[in-house]
Amino acid sequence: MVNNKKVDIASYLVKVGDVIKPRNNEVSQNIVKANIELVKGRNLPAWVQFKADALEGVVTQLPTREDISVPVQEQLVVELCSK
C-alpha cells in the first residue's frame, strides 16, 4: 500500500513523502516480517527511512543513479515499460 491506498502496478512511481507498507492482513505482514529477517544486517538505501515497529517505509528523497549499486541497463527498462 502507498499512502493507505492499494497499489497493484509494479512500475508505480513513488514520490518524496510517500509511505509504503503492507496491507493490514496477517499474510501480507508475515511476508514482510520474513523478508526483514532475511535481509537483516544489510544497509538500507539512503533515500528510504524504515520503521520496523510499524512495518512501513517512507521515501525521504528520490534516488539518484549513484544510489543504485546493482548494474542496470536503463535502455532495457525503458523498452520494457513502453510495451
Secondary structure, DSSP 4 states (H G I P E B T S, - for coil): -BTTB----TTPPP-TT-EE---SSHHHHHHHHHHHHHTTTSPPPTTEEEETTTTEEEE-SPPPGGG--S---HHHHHHHHT-
